[in-house]
Each structure stands twice: as C-alpha cells, then as structure tokens.
Amino acid sequence: MTPEKFARCLIGLALPLTEEEWYGLINLLERLQPGIADCLDADSIKKRRNDMNENEKDLCILCGKETSYNKNMHVGLRENYVDGGGQLCNKYADKIYK
C-alpha cells in the first residue's frame, strides 16, 4: 500500500476531528511521507467531510437511485463500490458481475 493510499484510508476512517487534531494528523503524515499533505489537499478533504450529512445516502452511479450506504462510509467497507467510478446498487452490481 502506498503512503498516499494509507493516508486516504486513515482520513476516511477517522471520526470527526477538531481543527487541532486534523492538522496534527496531516503533520504526522507529512513527517512519514514528505509532500503528502500537498497531494491530500487537507483543507478541501476536511471541508468535504464536514459538509457531508452523516445520514446522506450515496447514489448508484448507473441508475441514480439511493443505495443503502451513507456517503461518509469508507469505500473499503462497502460492497459493490467501483474504484474510480462510485457506488452501484445491488440490482446493477448483480447485472454486471453475474
């Protein structure tokens, strides 16, 4: 696993962080992998996470219907998530992968 992917997983799984905790995490990651803060764009990631309603459901990328997964759930914990594409509903995942 690359340092960038590891950092993205850490940030995706983290509980809501205070401003101080957030920048502490970024500083720690920066010490482990110099330059990673630039590729993570910490401010925009934090804003996106804070703007997300914790109960807002992700939509299927093919049919647009609501899925059973909250948008803030880490993609590594979901079924039918397509890397680089997005979330599929069960109906379309079954059509594609069966």
N, C-alpha and C positions, 0 to 999 in steps of 0.2 A: 504494500500500500504506500502510495506516495505521501509525502508530508502534507501536500495540499489536500488530498482526499481525506487524510486523517483529521486535519483541521476542520474541514467541512462537516465531517461526521460529529466531531466534538461540538461544534456550534449548533448543528441540527438537533442534537440530543439534549443540549443544555436547557435547564429550566430558565425562566426569565431571570436575567441578570441585572444587577444595578449597574449604573454607569461605571463605577469604580471596578466592579468585578469584570465587566465586559472588557475594559481596556487592560486590565490585569491579564486576562486570558490572551488577548492579542499580543501583549508584550512578551508573555511566556512563549507563545508560538513563534514570535519573531526571533527570540533567542535560540530556539531549537532549529529554526529554518529561516535565516535572514532573507528578507524580501517577501515573505509570505503574507504580511499584512497588506501589501500592495495588491496582490492577486486576489485576496479575500474581499477587499474593499469593505472594511469593517463597518463603516458608517451606514452604507446602503443595506448591508445584511441586517444590521440591527434595526434600521427603520422598517424594513420589510417584515421582520419578525414581530415588531411592536404593532404594526398596522394590522396584522392578521387577527381576526376574531378567532378565539380558540375553538369555537364551535362551528366555524365556517367549513363546509364540506368541499372537497376537491371534485372537479367535474371530469367526466370521461372525455378524453381528447378526440374520440370519434363521434359520439352521439350527443355530447354536451349535457347528459343527464348527471344528476348528483350521485356521487359514489358514497360508500359507507365510511370513507376515510376523511378525517379532518385535514385541512390544508397544512396545519403546523405539525402533523405527524411525520417523523423522519421516514424517507422513502425506503430505507433499508428494512423497515418493519412492516411494510405493506406487501400485499400480493397484487399482481397484475400491474406493477409500475414499470414503465418502459424508460430506461435511461436515455436521456436526451429527447424524450418525447413527452412523457407525462403519464397520468393515471388512466387506466382502462377500467370500464365497468365489467362485471362478471360476464355479461352477455357477449360483449365483443372480445374479451380475453378468451372465452370458450370457442368462439368462431375462428379466431386467429391461431390459437395454439392447439387445437384438436384436429 
